[in-house]
Amino acid sequence: MSSPDPSSGHQRITQDEFDFHVDDLDADAEKYRDFVLHVAANQDSFVPLAEHHTPDGAHSYYVLFDRSATYGHPGDPHYLAVHLRRDRQRSTFDFEHAPLPLVPMAQSWLIHRGCPSEAIALTHEVGPRAADDATRALERRLMGDGNRFAMGYSYTRDDPDDMVTLVVLRALDEQAPSPFRVLVEEVAADGDTYTLREGGFPRLVDAWQWCTERHSGTAAPLPPVRPAATAASPTGTSTAPISRPPSRRR
């Protein structure tokens, strides 16, 4: 789900409704500085799409849309996954976070840090909706299949005439079929729906080339993923880099 517009979505979430609940907690100097820099500094720009809190309040999991991302570096991910850990007895907190280009990748990242999968479903209806069963099926795989692929490149274009997110994944299993995958999320021209599709490539250079051609509007249809009896499905919840990305065009 790319670039929801909270001012025109089904349900508007205001900042007064959203709080990390750490104002009365402390952290070590480095961790607190990281939290302020990477999370709290942009808090006014966050729209929560899904969140889960354990009954004891020790853990909170968030999928956030960052409205400020569109004004940042071209192509930056628009979503942030945050896992907060609170120790009420010591009045301290700790956290992990990851900027990610697709909502199901953020959900997967949180699931693999202890969040129940059924608890991190989207709860706030903001932005376009999935257009078809193929999109919904791929999103379910992205949420649930573990760290079998590493994300090496992503680019989110929020041009109203071509709203698209591209993600290149690399298989952690060297024997996996189609070891490089490209995910393509495209928002319809009317902004009401989006599709998510997956293609498989034998070499990184081929995946890069396809992305470059998609940026320029000359790409062929995505090639299918090669089947295998034990084929792994991508999740992109790891973020190991893949050298340099293809040329970026906004």
C-alpha positions, 0 to 999 in steps of 0.5 A, spaced: 500 500 500 503 506 497 503 513 500 496 513 503 493 520 504 490 521 511 486 527 509 482 523 504 482 516 507 477 512 510 479 514 517 483 520 519 488 519 525 490 525 528 496 526 532 492 526 539 490 519 538 497 516 537 503 516 543 509 511 544 507 512 551 515 513 553 515 520 556 515 517 563 521 512 561 528 513 560 534 509 556 541 509 556 544 515 552 545 512 545 539 509 545 535 515 547 539 519 542 537 514 536 530 514 538 529 521 538 533 521 531 529 516 528 523 516 531 520 521 535 523 527 531 518 525 526 512 523 530 508 528 528 508 525 521 506 518 523 500 515 521 499 508 525 496 503 520 497 497 525 499 497 532 499 491 537 500 492 545 501 486 550 497 486 556 502 488 560 504 494 556 511 491 556 511 490 548 508 495 543 509 494 535 507 499 530 506 499 522 507 507 521 506 511 514 511 517 515 508 523 511 514 526 511 518 521 507 515 524 500 519 530 502 525 527 504 530 523 499 527 521 493 525 513 493 526 513 500 521 507 504 514 511 506 513 506 512 516 505 519 516 498 523 517 500 530 518 495 536 518 498 543 520 494 549 518 497 556 521 495 563 516 499 568 520 496 574 526 500 572 522 505 568 526 504 562 525 503 554 528 500 548 526 499 541 528 497 534 526 500 528 526 499 520 524 503 514 521 499 509 517 500 502 511 495 503 506 494 509 507 487 509 514 487 509 513 492 515 508 487 518 513 481 517 519 484 520 514 485 527 512 478 526 519 475 527 520 480 533 514 476 537 508 480 534 502 475 533 501 475 526 493 476 527 495 482 531 498 486 526 493 486 521 491 493 518 486 496 523 486 503 520 483 504 513 487 509 510 489 510 503 488 505 497 485 498 498 488 491 494 485 491 487 485 483 487 486 476 490 493 476 487 495 482 491 492 479 497 495 472 496 502 475 495 501 480 501 500 474 506 506 470 503 510 477 505 507 477 512 508 470 514 514 466 510 520 468 515 527 471 513 528 467 507 530 473 502 534 480 504 532 486 501 537 490 497 534 495 493 527 499 494 525 505 490 518 509 492 515 514 487 510 518 489 508 521 482 501 522 482 501 520 474 506 513 476 505 511 483 510 505 484 514 502 489 520 497 486 523 492 491 529 487 489 530 481 494 536 476 494 535 469 496 539 467 503 538 460 500 543 460 494 539 454 492 533 457 491 529 458 484 529 465 481 534 467 487 533 474 485 526 477 486 523 484 484 516 486 487 512 491 484 506 495 487 502 500 483 497 504 485 491 505 480 490 512 476 484 514 481 488 512 487 483 508 490 486 501 489 493 498 488 496 491 485 502 487 488 506 483 483 512 479 483 518 477 478 523 472 478 530 473 475 537 468 475 542 474 476 542 481 480 544 484 473 537 482 470 533 484 476 537 491 476 536 492 468 528 490 469 528 496 475 531 501 470 527 499 464 521 500 469 523 507 471 524 509 464 517 506 462 520 501 457 520 494 462 517 488 459 512 484 463 515 481 469 518 474 468 515 468 473 518 465 479 521 459 477 517 453 481 520 448 485 518 443 490 520 447 496 521 454 493 522 459 498 517 465 498 520 472 499 519 477 505 524 482 505 524 482 512 532 482 512 535 489 509 542 486 507 545 491 502 546 488 494 552 493 492 549 499 488 542 500 486 540 501 478 539 509 476 534 512 480 529 517 476 523 520 480 
